Amino acid sequence: MNLYPNIVYKDGMAYKVIDIVKVHNFTNKNGSVNQKVLGMYVHEKGGDHVLAKQDKFLICETIEDANIIE
């Protein structure tokens, strides 16, 4: 069962959810998030944005606005 839809909206932008991971996978001993490791993970998955939801990170790809060609 998928807990989140494939597309989420935040601040007027649409994001395709690529992966969902627990925050604790990227925390340091002092409780802070290891940004470097998280960034490498996002890059490996092909994402370009991370959203936090409860105790999870949503690894996302930004959905660009469509361009109308006439």
Biopython code that builds the backbone (N, CA, C, O; Angstrom):
import numpy as np
from Bio.PDB.StructureBuilder import StructureBuilder

atoms = [
    (1, "MET", "N", (0.846, -1.186, 0.000)),
    (1, "MET", "CA", (0.000, 0.000, 0.000)),
    (1, "MET", "C", (0.884, 1.239, 0.000)),
    (1, "MET", "O", (1.789, 1.356, 0.826)),
    (2, "ASN", "N", (0.631, 2.154, -0.910)),
    (2, "ASN", "CA", (1.392, 3.386, -1.017)),
    (2, "ASN", "C", (0.789, 4.432, -0.084)),
    (2, "ASN", "O", (-0.390, 4.766, -0.203)),
    (3, "LEU", "N", (1.595, 4.952, 0.847)),
    (3, "LEU", "CA", (1.088, 5.925, 1.810)),
    (3, "LEU", "C", (0.932, 7.314, 1.213)),
    (3, "LEU", "O", (0.177, 8.127, 1.747)),
    (4, "TYR", "N", (1.626, 7.606, 0.119)),
    (4, "TYR", "CA", (1.605, 8.932, -0.476)),
    (4, "TYR", "C", (1.269, 8.813, -1.968)),
    (4, "TYR", "O", (1.606, 7.822, -2.616)),
    (5, "PRO", "N", (0.605, 9.832, -2.493)),
    (5, "PRO", "CA", (0.338, 9.816, -3.937)),
    (5, "PRO", "C", (1.643, 9.992, -4.714)),
    (5, "PRO", "O", (2.653, 10.420, -4.155)),
    (6, "ASN", "N", (1.614, 9.663, -5.990)),
    (6, "ASN", "CA", (2.814, 9.796, -6.817)),
    (6, "ASN", "C", (3.178, 11.245, -7.077)),
    (6, "ASN", "O", (4.336, 11.541, -7.374)),
    (7, "ILE", "N", (2.223, 12.151, -6.975)),
    (7, "ILE", "CA", (2.469, 13.577, -7.192)),
    (7, "ILE", "C", (2.022, 14.343, -5.962)),
    (7, "ILE", "O", (0.919, 14.135, -5.458)),
    (8, "VAL", "N", (2.883, 15.233, -5.480)),
    (8, "VAL", "CA", (2.541, 16.093, -4.352)),
    (8, "VAL", "C", (2.730, 17.545, -4.767)),
    (8, "VAL", "O", (3.513, 17.845, -5.668)),
    (9, "TYR", "N", (2.018, 18.431, -4.114)),
    (9, "TYR", "CA", (2.075, 19.858, -4.414)),
    (9, "TYR", "C", (2.544, 20.612, -3.184)),
    (9, "TYR", "O", (2.079, 20.357, -2.074)),
    (10, "LYS", "N", (3.470, 21.545, -3.387)),
    (10, "LYS", "CA", (3.982, 22.368, -2.294)),
    (10, "LYS", "C", (4.326, 23.739, -2.853)),
    (10, "LYS", "O", (5.077, 23.848, -3.822)),
    (11, "ASP", "N", (3.785, 24.773, -2.252)),
    (11, "ASP", "CA", (4.046, 26.162, -2.656)),
    (11, "ASP", "C", (3.816, 26.399, -4.145)),
    (11, "ASP", "O", (4.594, 27.097, -4.795)),
    (12, "GLY", "N", (2.751, 25.821, -4.679)),
    (12, "GLY", "CA", (2.408, 26.040, -6.075)),
    (12, "GLY", "C", (3.210, 25.228, -7.077)),
    (12, "GLY", "O", (3.041, 25.402, -8.284)),
    (13, "MET", "N", (4.066, 24.356, -6.607)),
    (13, "MET", "CA", (4.878, 23.503, -7.491)),
    (13, "MET", "C", (4.408, 22.058, -7.373)),
    (13, "MET", "O", (3.934, 21.628, -6.321)),
    (14, "ALA", "N", (4.546, 21.318, -8.468)),
    (14, "ALA", "CA", (4.194, 19.903, -8.475)),
    (14, "ALA", "C", (5.477, 19.078, -8.481)),
    (14, "ALA", "O", (6.437, 19.411, -9.176)),
    (15, "TYR", "N", (5.485, 17.995, -7.697)),
    (15, "TYR", "CA", (6.652, 17.124, -7.591)),
    (15, "TYR", "C", (6.233, 15.669, -7.764)),
    (15, "TYR", "O", (5.229, 15.230, -7.203)),
    (16, "LYS", "N", (7.012, 14.929, -8.543)),
    (16, "LYS", "CA", (6.806, 13.490, -8.681)),
    (16, "LYS", "C", (7.630, 12.814, -7.592)),
    (16, "LYS", "O", (8.836, 13.040, -7.500)),
    (17, "VAL", "N", (6.999, 11.993, -6.774)),
    (17, "VAL", "CA", (7.697, 11.296, -5.693)),
    (17, "VAL", "C", (8.417, 10.084, -6.282)),
    (17, "VAL", "O", (7.799, 9.199, -6.875)),
    (18, "ILE", "N", (9.740, 10.067, -6.103)),
    (18, "ILE", "CA", (10.571, 8.978, -6.611)),
    (18, "ILE", "C", (10.786, 7.916, -5.539)),
    (18, "ILE", "O", (10.759, 6.719, -5.824)),
    (19, "ASP", "N", (10.998, 8.363, -4.307)),
    (19, "ASP", "CA", (11.290, 7.435, -3.214)),
    (19, "ASP", "C", (10.870, 8.063, -1.898)),
    (19, "ASP", "O", (10.790, 9.286, -1.780)),
    (20, "ILE", "N", (10.604, 7.224, -0.915)),
    (20, "ILE", "CA", (10.265, 7.667, 0.432)),
    (20, "ILE", "C", (11.182, 6.933, 1.396)),
    (20, "ILE", "O", (11.233, 5.703, 1.402)),
    (21, "VAL", "N", (11.913, 7.699, 2.219)),
    (21, "VAL", "CA", (12.856, 7.098, 3.167)),
    (21, "VAL", "C", (12.668, 7.718, 4.549)),
    (21, "VAL", "O", (12.241, 8.866, 4.677)),
    (22, "LYS", "N", (12.987, 6.956, 5.555)),
    (22, "LYS", "CA", (12.903, 7.445, 6.939)),
    (22, "LYS", "C", (14.018, 8.464, 7.200)),
    (22, "LYS", "O", (15.147, 8.291, 6.741)),
    (23, "VAL", "N", (13.693, 9.508, 7.929)),
    (23, "VAL", "CA", (14.651, 10.563, 8.262)),
    (23, "VAL", "C", (15.846, 9.997, 9.031)),
    (23, "VAL", "O", (16.977, 10.443, 8.832)),
    (24, "HIS", "N", (15.605, 9.023, 9.903)),
    (24, "HIS", "CA", (16.682, 8.512, 10.752)),
    (24, "HIS", "C", (17.840, 7.912, 9.946)),
    (24, "HIS", "O", (18.940, 7.756, 10.474)),
    (25, "ASN", "N", (17.604, 7.575, 8.673)),
    (25, "ASN", "CA", (18.674, 7.054, 7.827)),
    (25, "ASN", "C", (19.739, 8.102, 7.517)),
    (25, "ASN", "O", (20.841, 7.750, 7.097)),
    (26, "PHE", "N", (19.434, 9.371, 7.715)),
    (26, "PHE", "CA", (20.348, 10.452, 7.362)),
    (26, "PHE", "C", (20.707, 11.346, 8.544)),
    (26, "PHE", "O", (21.230, 12.443, 8.349)),
    (27, "THR", "N", (20.434, 10.894, 9.765)),
    (27, "THR", "CA", (20.735, 11.731, 10.923)),
    (27, "THR", "C", (22.103, 11.404, 11.505)),
    (27, "THR", "O", (22.534, 10.251, 11.528)),
    (28, "ASN", "N", (22.771, 12.449, 11.971)),
    (28, "ASN", "CA", (24.046, 12.312, 12.673)),
    (28, "ASN", "C", (23.781, 11.923, 14.123)),
    (28, "ASN", "O", (22.631, 11.890, 14.562)),
    (29, "LYS", "N", (24.830, 11.635, 14.854)),
    (29, "LYS", "CA", (24.681, 11.263, 16.268)),
    (29, "LYS", "C", (24.039, 12.367, 17.094)),
    (29, "LYS", "O", (23.344, 12.099, 18.074)),
    (30, "ASN", "N", (24.279, 13.624, 16.686)),
    (30, "ASN", "CA", (23.717, 14.745, 17.436)),
    (30, "ASN", "C", (22.279, 15.079, 17.021)),
    (30, "ASN", "O", (21.700, 16.041, 17.528)),
    (31, "GLY", "N", (21.693, 14.288, 16.096)),
    (31, "GLY", "CA", (20.311, 14.490, 15.693)),
    (31, "GLY", "C", (20.118, 15.361, 14.469)),
    (31, "GLY", "O", (19.004, 15.455, 13.953)),
    (32, "SER", "N", (21.178, 16.003, 13.988)),
    (32, "SER", "CA", (21.060, 16.835, 12.791)),
    (32, "SER", "C", (21.083, 15.959, 11.541)),
    (32, "SER", "O", (21.548, 14.820, 11.576)),
    (33, "VAL", "N", (20.581, 16.499, 10.451)),
    (33, "VAL", "CA", (20.534, 15.758, 9.191)),
    (33, "VAL", "C", (21.877, 15.925, 8.477)),
    (33, "VAL", "O", (22.396, 17.035, 8.364)),
    (34, "ASN", "N", (22.429, 14.815, 7.998)),
    (34, "ASN", "CA", (23.664, 14.845, 7.229)),
    (34, "ASN", "C", (23.305, 15.232, 5.794)),
    (34, "ASN", "O", (22.933, 14.383, 4.984)),
    (35, "GLN", "N", (23.421, 16.521, 5.496)),
    (35, "GLN", "CA", (23.011, 17.066, 4.206)),
    (35, "GLN", "C", (23.806, 16.469, 3.041)),
    (35, "GLN", "O", (23.257, 16.249, 1.961)),
    (36, "LYS", "N", (25.077, 16.212, 3.256)),
    (36, "LYS", "CA", (25.931, 15.684, 2.189)),
    (36, "LYS", "C", (25.473, 14.282, 1.771)),
    (36, "LYS", "O", (25.341, 13.998, 0.580)),
    (37, "VAL", "N", (25.235, 13.418, 2.743)),
    (37, "VAL", "CA", (24.798, 12.053, 2.442)),
    (37, "VAL", "C", (23.400, 12.074, 1.817)),
    (37, "VAL", "O", (23.134, 11.336, 0.868)),
    (38, "LEU", "N", (22.521, 12.904, 2.339)),
    (38, "LEU", "CA", (21.178, 13.023, 1.773)),
    (38, "LEU", "C", (21.264, 13.513, 0.327)),
    (38, "LEU", "O", (20.566, 12.996, -0.546)),
    (39, "GLY", "N", (22.101, 14.491, 0.077)),
    (39, "GLY", "CA", (22.277, 15.018, -1.281)),
    (39, "GLY", "C", (22.788, 13.963, -2.245)),
    (39, "GLY", "O", (22.336, 13.893, -3.388)),
    (40, "MET", "N", (23.731, 13.137, -1.790)),
    (40, "MET", "CA", (24.247, 12.062, -2.647)),
    (40, "MET", "C", (23.156, 11.045, -2.955)),
    (40, "MET", "O", (23.068, 10.539, -4.074)),
    (41, "TYR", "N", (22.328, 10.750, -1.958)),
    (41, "TYR", "CA", (21.231, 9.802, -2.149)),
    (41, "TYR", "C", (20.219, 10.352, -3.167)),
    (41, "TYR", "O", (19.778, 9.634, -4.064)),
    (42, "VAL", "N", (19.865, 11.615, -3.017)),
    (42, "VAL", "CA", (18.908, 12.247, -3.933)),
    (42, "VAL", "C", (19.469, 12.230, -5.354)),
    (42, "VAL", "O", (18.751, 11.912, -6.302)),
    (43, "HIS", "N", (20.745, 12.570, -5.503)),
    (43, "HIS", "CA", (21.389, 12.567, -6.819)),
    (43, "HIS", "C", (21.372, 11.164, -7.426)),
    (43, "HIS", "O", (21.081, 11.005, -8.612)),
    (44, "GLU", "N", (21.681, 10.151, -6.623)),
    (44, "GLU", "CA", (21.697, 8.765, -7.087)),
    (44, "GLU", "C", (20.313, 8.321, -7.569)),
    (44, "GLU", "O", (20.202, 7.572, -8.539)),
    (45, "LYS", "N", (19.271, 8.779, -6.896)),
    (45, "LYS", "CA", (17.900, 8.413, -7.258)),
    (45, "LYS", "C", (17.368, 9.222, -8.446)),
    (45, "LYS", "O", (16.328, 8.881, -9.009)),
    (46, "GLY", "N", (18.075, 10.292, -8.829)),
    (46, "GLY", "CA", (17.633, 11.120, -9.942)),
    (46, "GLY", "C", (16.670, 12.216, -9.537)),
    (46, "GLY", "O", (15.968, 12.774, -10.380)),
    (47, "GLY", "N", (16.632, 12.525, -8.260)),
    (47, "GLY", "CA", (15.745, 13.574, -7.768)),
    (47, "GLY", "C", (16.414, 14.931, -7.782)),
    (47, "GLY", "O", (17.622, 15.039, -7.991)),
    (48, "ASP", "N", (15.620, 15.970, -7.558)),
    (48, "ASP", "CA", (16.156, 17.324, -7.481)),
    (48, "ASP", "C", (15.560, 18.124, -6.324)),
    (48, "ASP", "O", (15.820, 19.319, -6.184)),
    (49, "HIS", "N", (14.752, 17.446, -5.490)),
    (49, "HIS", "CA", (14.102, 18.147, -4.381)),
    (49, "HIS", "C", (13.750, 17.143, -3.289)),
    (49, "HIS", "O", (13.443, 15.984, -3.568)),
    (50, "VAL", "N", (13.799, 17.603, -2.046)),
    (50, "VAL", "CA", (13.438, 16.761, -0.909)),
    (50, "VAL", "C", (12.351, 17.471, -0.113)),
    (50, "VAL", "O", (12.478, 18.650, 0.216)),
    (51, "LEU", "N", (11.295, 16.750, 0.190)),
    (51, "LEU", "CA", (10.232, 17.262, 1.051)),
    (51, "LEU", "C", (10.194, 16.407, 2.311)),
    (51, "LEU", "O", (10.366, 15.190, 2.246)),
    (52, "ALA", "N", (9.972, 17.040, 3.449)),
    (52, "ALA", "CA", (9.862, 16.313, 4.716)),
    (52, "ALA", "C", (8.384, 16.177, 5.061)),
    (52, "ALA", "O", (7.619, 17.139, 4.987)),
    (53, "LYS", "N", (8.002, 14.965, 5.438)),
    (53, "LYS", "CA", (6.612, 14.713, 5.847)),
    (53, "LYS", "C", (6.659, 13.749, 7.016)),
    (53, "LYS", "O", (7.050, 12.591, 6.865)),
    (54, "GLN", "N", (6.257, 14.236, 8.186)),
    (54, "GLN", "CA", (6.304, 13.477, 9.434)),
    (54, "GLN", "C", (7.733, 12.988, 9.660)),
    (54, "GLN", "O", (8.638, 13.814, 9.780)),
    (55, "ASP", "N", (7.966, 11.697, 9.722)),
    (55, "ASP", "CA", (9.317, 11.184, 9.967)),
    (55, "ASP", "C", (9.951, 10.626, 8.689)),
    (55, "ASP", "O", (10.812, 9.747, 8.744)),
    (56, "LYS", "N", (9.512, 11.149, 7.537)),
    (56, "LYS", "CA", (10.005, 10.645, 6.256)),
    (56, "LYS", "C", (10.491, 11.782, 5.361)),
    (56, "LYS", "O", (10.032, 12.920, 5.468)),
    (57, "PHE", "N", (11.434, 11.446, 4.473)),
    (57, "PHE", "CA", (11.839, 12.339, 3.405)),
    (57, "PHE", "C", (11.230, 11.810, 2.117)),
    (57, "PHE", "O", (11.325, 10.620, 1.819)),
    (58, "LEU", "N", (10.605, 12.701, 1.357)),
    (58, "LEU", "CA", (10.100, 12.357, 0.047)),
    (58, "LEU", "C", (11.120, 12.853, -0.967)),
    (58, "LEU", "O", (11.339, 14.057, -1.099)),
    (59, "ILE", "N", (11.740, 11.927, -1.677)),
    (59, "ILE", "CA", (12.713, 12.272, -2.702)),
    (59, "ILE", "C", (11.914, 12.522, -3.975)),
    (59, "ILE", "O", (11.189, 11.645, -4.445)),
    (60, "CYS", "N", (12.052, 13.726, -4.531)),
    (60, "CYS", "CA", (11.160, 14.145, -5.604)),
    (60, "CYS", "C", (11.909, 14.672, -6.817)),
    (60, "CYS", "O", (13.084, 15.036, -6.759)),
    (61, "GLU", "N", (11.168, 14.693, -7.922)),
    (61, "GLU", "CA", (11.614, 15.316, -9.160)),
    (61, "GLU", "C", (10.598, 16.403, -9.465)),
    (61, "GLU", "O", (9.395, 16.143, -9.461)),
    (62, "THR", "N", (11.063, 17.613, -9.728)),
    (62, "THR", "CA", (10.174, 18.731, -10.029)),
    (62, "THR", "C", (9.485, 18.509, -11.374)),
    (62, "THR", "O", (10.135, 18.168, -12.363)),
    (63, "ILE", "N", (8.183, 18.702, -11.405)),
    (63, "ILE", "CA", (7.426, 18.627, -12.655)),
    (63, "ILE", "C", (7.359, 20.044, -13.223)),
    (63, "ILE", "O", (6.762, 20.941, -12.628)),
    (64, "GLU", "N", (7.974, 20.221, -14.366)),
    (64, "GLU", "CA", (8.043, 21.538, -14.993)),
    (64, "GLU", "C", (6.688, 21.894, -15.621)),
    (64, "GLU", "O", (5.934, 21.014, -16.034)),
    (65, "ASP", "N", (6.397, 23.188, -15.684)),
    (65, "ASP", "CA", (5.191, 23.648, -16.346)),
    (65, "ASP", "C", (5.271, 23.336, -17.835)),
    (65, "ASP", "O", (6.352, 23.366, -18.423)),
    (66, "ALA", "N", (4.142, 23.042, -18.433)),
    (66, "ALA", "CA", (4.093, 22.746, -19.862)),
    (66, "ALA", "C", (4.249, 24.033, -20.659)),
    (66, "ALA", "O", (3.759, 25.091, -20.264)),
    (67, "ASN", "N", (4.937, 23.923, -21.777)),
    (67, "ASN", "CA", (5.066, 25.054, -22.712)),
    (67, "ASN", "C", (4.153, 24.793, -23.899)),
    (67, "ASN", "O", (4.205, 23.724, -24.507)),
    (68, "ILE", "N", (3.318, 25.771, -24.225)),
    (68, "ILE", "CA", (2.410, 25.635, -25.354)),
    (68, "ILE", "C", (3.127, 26.105, -26.616)),
    (68, "ILE", "O", (3.601, 27.239, -26.690)),
    (69, "ILE", "N", (3.198, 25.223, -27.599)),
    (69, "ILE", "CA", (3.847, 25.557, -28.868)),
    (69, "ILE", "C", (2.770, 25.754, -29.912)),
    (69, "ILE", "O", (1.922, 24.888, -30.127)),
    (70, "GLU", "N", (2.819, 26.908, -30.558)),
    (70, "GLU", "CA", (1.803, 27.206, -31.582)),
    (70, "GLU", "C", (2.383, 27.087, -32.953)),
    (70, "GLU", "O", (1.681, 27.301, -33.941)),
]
sb = StructureBuilder()
sb.init_structure("model")
sb.init_model(0)
sb.init_chain("A")
sb.init_seg("    ")
for serial, (resi, resn, name, xyz) in enumerate(atoms, 1):
    if name == "N":
        sb.init_residue(resn, " ", resi, " ")
    sb.init_atom(name, np.array(xyz, "f"), 0.0, 1.0, " ", f" {name:<3s}", serial, name[0])
structure = sb.get_structure()
